[in-house]
Amino acid sequence: MVLLADDNASPLSWKLGTVLRLITGSDGNARVADITTNKGCVRRSLVRLCKLPTAEELEVKKSSYREIYITYYATT
């Protein structure tokens, strides 16, 4: 899931979308993505997309913070 950055709207108004495919440049690096939104399919540059964290990524961060907290207070 990504947010589509829009210079003419506040971040709370940005559209939500799902990446369908990445399109690579001549150097082999992804530069553009096709995104599905509730209004249809759009093509946007990757620099205009904001990736949203998945539930798994949030859980990893949460457990990492817990380990840091426990380690810090165990050494003090």
DSSP file (Angstrom, degrees, kcal/mol; ACC not computed):
  #  RESIDUE AA STRUCTURE BP1 BP2  ACC     N-H-->O    O-->H-N    N-H-->O    O-->H-N    TCO  KAPPA ALPHA  PHI   PSI    X-CA   Y-CA   Z-CA
    1    1 A M              0   0    0      0, 0.0    51,-2.5     0, 0.0     2,-0.3   0.000 360.0 360.0 360.0 139.9    0.0    0.0    0.0
    2    2 A V  E     -AB  17  51A   0     15,-2.6    15,-2.6    49,-0.2     2,-0.4  -0.944 360.0-128.7-138.1 158.2    1.2    3.5   -0.9
    3    3 A L  E     -AB  16  50A   0     47,-2.3    47,-2.3    -2,-0.3     2,-0.8  -0.916  24.8-132.5-103.1 138.5    0.1    7.0   -0.7
    4    4 A L  E     -AB  15  49A   0     11,-2.6    11,-0.7    -2,-0.4    45,-0.2  -0.821  24.1-132.8 -93.6 108.1    0.3    9.1   -3.9
    5    5 A A        -     0   0    0     43,-2.7     2,-0.4    -2,-0.8     5,-0.1  -0.323  24.4-172.0 -62.6 137.6    1.9   12.4   -3.0
    6    6 A D    >   -     0   0    0      3,-0.3     3,-1.5     1,-0.1     7,-0.1  -0.977  21.3-154.8-137.1 119.9    0.1   15.4   -4.5
    7    7 A D  T 3  S+     0   0    0     -2,-0.4    -1,-0.1     1,-0.3    -2,-0.0   0.741  96.4  54.6 -64.9 -22.6    1.5   18.9   -4.3
    8    8 A N  T 3  S+     0   0    0      2,-0.1     2,-0.3     0, 0.0    -1,-0.3   0.291 106.7  55.2 -97.2  10.0   -2.0   20.4   -4.5
    9    9 A A  S <  S-     0   0    0     -3,-1.5    -3,-0.3     2,-0.0     5,-0.1  -0.972  86.3-105.1-139.8 154.6   -3.4   18.5   -1.5
   10   10 A S    >   -     0   0    0     -2,-0.3     3,-2.5     1,-0.1     4,-0.4  -0.435  40.4-108.2 -72.9 154.3   -2.6   18.1    2.1
   11   11 A P  G >  S+     0   0    0      0, 0.0     3,-1.1     0, 0.0    -1,-0.1   0.793 119.5  62.4 -55.8 -29.0   -1.0   14.7    3.0
   12   12 A L  G 3  S+     0   0    0      1,-0.2    -2,-0.0     0, 0.0     0, 0.0   0.669 104.8  49.2 -69.7 -14.2   -4.3   13.7    4.8
   13   13 A S  G <  S+     0   0    0     -3,-2.5    -1,-0.2    -7,-0.1    -3,-0.0   0.399  82.1 122.8-103.6   0.8   -6.0   14.0    1.4
   14   14 A W    <   -     0   0    0     -3,-1.1    -9,-0.1    -4,-0.4     2,-0.1  -0.311  67.7-106.1 -65.3 147.7   -3.5   11.9   -0.7
   15   15 A K  E     -A    4   0A   0    -11,-0.7   -11,-2.6     1,-0.1     2,-0.4  -0.425  25.9-132.7 -75.2 148.3   -4.9    8.9   -2.5
   16   16 A L  E     +A    3   0A   0    -13,-0.2    22,-0.5    -2,-0.1     2,-0.3  -0.821  35.0 164.2 -99.9 139.2   -4.3    5.4   -1.3
   17   17 A G  E     -A    2   0A   0    -15,-2.6   -15,-2.6    -2,-0.4     2,-0.4  -0.941  34.3-124.1-150.3 171.7   -3.2    2.8   -3.8
   18   18 A T  E     -C   36   0B   0     18,-2.1    18,-2.8    -2,-0.3     2,-0.4  -0.976  32.6-117.5-121.6 132.9   -1.7   -0.7   -4.4
   19   19 A V  E     +C   35   0B   0     -2,-0.4    16,-0.2    16,-0.2     3,-0.1  -0.551  29.0 179.2 -72.3 123.9    1.4   -1.2   -6.5
   20   20 A L  E     -     0   0B   0     14,-3.3     2,-0.3    -2,-0.4    -1,-0.2   0.879  64.9 -17.8 -87.8 -48.4    0.6   -3.4   -9.5
   21   21 A R  E     -C   34   0B   0     13,-1.1    13,-2.5     2,-0.0     2,-0.4  -0.992  56.9-125.0-157.8 155.1    4.0   -3.5  -11.1
   22   22 A L  E     -C   33   0B   0     -2,-0.3     2,-0.5    11,-0.2    11,-0.2  -0.831  19.6-148.9-101.9 142.2    7.3   -1.7  -11.2
   23   23 A I  E     -C   32   0B   0      9,-3.5     8,-2.5    -2,-0.4     9,-1.8  -0.957  15.0-146.4-115.2 124.4    8.8   -0.3  -14.4
   24   24 A T  E     -C   30   0B   0     -2,-0.5     6,-0.3     6,-0.3     2,-0.1  -0.529   6.8-130.2 -92.0 155.6   12.6   -0.3  -14.7
   25   25 A G    >   -     0   0    0      4,-2.7     3,-1.8    -2,-0.2    -1,-0.1  -0.225  43.2 -84.1 -87.8-175.7   14.7    2.2  -16.5
   26   26 A S  T 3  S+     0   0    0      1,-0.3    -2,-0.0     2,-0.1    -1,-0.0   0.719 129.2  58.5 -65.3 -20.2   17.5    1.5  -19.0
   27   27 A D  T 3  S-     0   0    0      2,-0.2    -1,-0.3     1,-0.0     3,-0.1   0.464 117.8-110.8 -88.0  -1.8   19.9    1.0  -16.0
   28   28 A G  S <  S+     0   0    0     -3,-1.8     2,-0.3     1,-0.3    -2,-0.1   0.382  78.3 124.5  90.5  -4.6   17.7   -1.8  -14.5
   29   29 A N        -     0   0    0      1,-0.1    -4,-2.7    -5,-0.0    -1,-0.3  -0.692  69.4-107.3 -90.2 142.1   16.5    0.3  -11.5
   30   30 A A  E     +C   24   0B   0     -2,-0.3    -6,-0.3    -6,-0.3     3,-0.1  -0.483  47.1 159.5 -66.8 132.6   12.8    0.7  -10.8
   31   31 A R  E     +     0   0B   0     -8,-2.5    15,-2.3     1,-0.3    16,-0.4   0.622  58.5  30.7-123.4 -31.3   11.8    4.3  -11.6
   32   32 A V  E     -CD  23  45B   0     -9,-1.8    -9,-3.5    13,-0.3     2,-0.4  -0.928  60.8-159.0-136.1 152.2    8.0    4.2  -12.2
   33   33 A A  E     -CD  22  44B   0     11,-2.8    11,-2.5    -2,-0.3     2,-0.5  -0.986  18.8-131.2-134.5 146.3    5.1    2.1  -10.8
   34   34 A D  E     -CD  21  43B   0    -13,-2.5   -14,-3.3    -2,-0.4   -13,-1.1  -0.862  33.3-165.3 -90.7 128.2    1.6    1.3  -12.0
   35   35 A I  E     -CD  19  42B   0      7,-3.6     7,-3.0    -2,-0.5     2,-0.5  -0.939  15.1-143.9-121.8 135.5   -0.8    1.9   -9.1
   36   36 A T  E     +CD  18  41B   0    -18,-2.8   -18,-2.1    -2,-0.4     5,-0.2  -0.879  27.7 170.2 -97.1 126.8   -4.4    0.8   -8.6
   37   37 A T  E >   - D   0  40B   0      3,-3.3     3,-1.0    -2,-0.5   -20,-0.1  -0.670  52.8 -94.2-120.8 179.5   -6.6    3.3   -6.8
   38   38 A N  T 3  S+     0   0    0    -22,-0.5     3,-0.1     1,-0.2   -21,-0.1   0.671 126.9  52.4 -70.3 -14.1  -10.4    3.5   -6.2
   39   39 A K  T 3  S-     0   0    0      1,-0.3     2,-0.3     3,-0.0    -1,-0.2   0.480 123.8 -89.6 -96.5  -5.4  -10.5    5.7   -9.3
   40   40 A G  E <   -D   37   0B   0     -3,-1.0    -3,-3.3     2,-0.0     2,-0.4  -0.912  64.7 -29.5 132.0-160.4   -8.6    3.3  -11.6
   41   41 A C  E     +D   36   0B   0     -2,-0.3     2,-0.3    -5,-0.2    -5,-0.2  -0.809  54.5 177.8-101.3 135.1   -5.0    2.7  -12.6
   42   42 A V  E     -D   35   0B   0     -7,-3.0    -7,-3.6    -2,-0.4     2,-0.5  -0.920  23.8-134.1-131.1 158.6   -2.4    5.4  -12.6
   43   43 A R  E     +D   34   0B   0     -2,-0.3     2,-0.3    -9,-0.2    -9,-0.2  -0.967  31.7 172.2-115.2 126.6    1.4    5.5  -13.4
   44   44 A R  E     -D   33   0B   0    -11,-2.5   -11,-2.8    -2,-0.5     2,-0.1  -0.959  36.2-106.3-135.6 151.0    3.6    7.5  -11.0
   45   45 A S  E >   -D   32   0B   0     -2,-0.3     3,-1.7   -13,-0.2   -13,-0.3  -0.468  33.8-121.6 -68.0 145.2    7.3    8.1  -10.4
   46   46 A L  G >  S+     0   0    0    -15,-2.3     3,-1.6     1,-0.3    -1,-0.1   0.796 110.9  64.2 -62.6 -28.0    8.6    6.3   -7.3
   47   47 A V  G 3  S+     0   0    0    -16,-0.4    -1,-0.3     1,-0.3   -15,-0.1   0.669  99.1  55.4 -70.6 -13.5    9.7    9.5   -5.7
   48   48 A R  G <  S+     0   0    0     -3,-1.7   -43,-2.7   -44,-0.0     2,-0.4   0.265  95.2  86.5 -99.3   9.8    6.0   10.6   -5.6
   49   49 A L  E <   -B    4   0A   0     -3,-1.6     2,-0.5   -45,-0.2   -45,-0.2  -0.881  60.1-157.0-113.3 144.1    5.0    7.5   -3.6
   50   50 A C  E     -B    3   0A   0    -47,-2.3   -47,-2.3    -2,-0.4     2,-0.2  -0.955  19.2-138.9-119.9 110.4    5.0    7.0    0.1
   51   51 A K  E     -B    2   0A   0     -2,-0.5   -49,-0.2   -49,-0.2    -2,-0.0  -0.469  12.1-143.0 -71.1 133.5    5.1    3.4    1.2
   52   52 A L        -     0   0    0    -51,-2.5     2,-0.1    -2,-0.2    -1,-0.0  -0.779  24.4-109.1 -94.3 141.6    3.0    2.5    4.1
   53   53 A P        -     0   0    0      0, 0.0     2,-0.1     0, 0.0    -1,-0.1  -0.377  29.1-128.6 -70.2 147.4    4.3   -0.1    6.7
   54   54 A T     >  -     0   0    0      1,-0.1     4,-2.1    -2,-0.1     5,-0.2  -0.424  26.9-104.9 -85.5 167.8    2.8   -3.6    6.8
   55   55 A A  H  > S+     0   0    0      1,-0.2     4,-2.1     2,-0.2     5,-0.1   0.881 122.5  53.4 -60.7 -38.1    1.5   -5.2   10.0
   56   56 A E  H  > S+     0   0    0      2,-0.2     4,-2.1     1,-0.2    -1,-0.2   0.904 107.5  50.0 -65.3 -41.2    4.6   -7.4   10.0
   57   57 A E  H  > S+     0   0    0      1,-0.2     4,-2.1     2,-0.2    -1,-0.2   0.893 110.8  49.8 -64.6 -38.8    7.0   -4.4    9.7
   58   58 A L  H  X S+     0   0    0     -4,-2.1     4,-2.4     2,-0.2    -1,-0.2   0.886 109.6  51.2 -66.4 -38.2    5.2   -2.7   12.6
   59   59 A E  H  X S+     0   0    0     -4,-2.1     4,-2.4     2,-0.2    -2,-0.2   0.891 109.0  51.0 -66.5 -39.3    5.4   -5.9   14.7
   60   60 A V  H  X S+     0   0    0     -4,-2.1     4,-2.3     2,-0.2    -2,-0.2   0.923 111.6  47.6 -63.4 -44.0    9.2   -6.1   14.0
   61   61 A K  H  X S+     0   0    0     -4,-2.1     4,-2.6     2,-0.2     5,-0.2   0.924 111.1  51.8 -61.5 -44.0    9.7   -2.5   15.1
   62   62 A K  H  X S+     0   0    0     -4,-2.4     4,-1.9     1,-0.2    -2,-0.2   0.916 112.2  44.6 -60.1 -45.0    7.6   -3.0   18.2
   63   63 A S  H  X S+     0   0    0     -4,-2.4     4,-2.1     2,-0.2    -1,-0.2   0.857 111.6  54.2 -69.7 -33.5    9.7   -6.1   19.2
   64   64 A S  H  X S+     0   0    0     -4,-2.3     4,-2.3     2,-0.2    -2,-0.2   0.917 108.7  48.2 -64.8 -42.8   12.9   -4.2   18.4
   65   65 A Y  H  X S+     0   0    0     -4,-2.6     4,-2.6     1,-0.2    -1,-0.2   0.886 109.7  53.3 -63.9 -38.1   11.9   -1.3   20.7
   66   66 A R  H  X S+     0   0    0     -4,-1.9     4,-2.5    -5,-0.2    -1,-0.2   0.916 109.4  48.1 -62.9 -43.0   11.0   -3.8   23.4
   67   67 A E  H  X S+     0   0    0     -4,-2.1     4,-2.7     2,-0.2    -2,-0.2   0.903 112.0  49.2 -64.8 -41.3   14.5   -5.4   23.2
   68   68 A I  H  X S+     0   0    0     -4,-2.3     4,-2.7     2,-0.2    -2,-0.2   0.925 111.9  49.2 -62.8 -44.4   16.2   -2.0   23.3
   69   69 A Y  H  X S+     0   0    0     -4,-2.6     4,-2.3     2,-0.2     5,-0.2   0.924 113.6  45.3 -60.6 -47.0   14.2   -1.0   26.3
   70   70 A I  H  X S+     0   0    0     -4,-2.5     4,-1.8     1,-0.2    -2,-0.2   0.918 114.4  48.5 -64.9 -43.8   14.9   -4.2   28.2
   71   71 A T  H  X S+     0   0    0     -4,-2.7     4,-1.2     2,-0.2    -2,-0.2   0.911 111.7  50.2 -62.9 -43.5   18.7   -4.1   27.3
   72   72 A Y  H  X S+     0   0    0     -4,-2.7     4,-0.7     1,-0.2     3,-0.5   0.945 115.2  40.9 -61.8 -50.0   18.9   -0.4   28.3
   73   73 A Y  H  < S+     0   0    0     -4,-2.3    -1,-0.2     1,-0.2    -2,-0.2   0.736 110.0  58.9 -75.9 -21.2   17.3   -0.9   31.7
   74   74 A A  H  < S+     0   0    0     -4,-1.8    -1,-0.2    -5,-0.2    -2,-0.2   0.778 109.3  45.1 -73.9 -25.7   19.1   -4.2   32.4
   75   75 A T  H  <        0   0    0     -4,-1.2    -2,-0.2    -3,-0.5    -1,-0.2   0.575 360.0 360.0 -94.3 -10.6   22.5   -2.4   32.0
   76   76 A T     <        0   0    0     -4,-0.7    -1,-0.2    -5,-0.1    -2,-0.1   0.453 360.0 360.0 -98.9 360.0   21.6    0.6   34.2
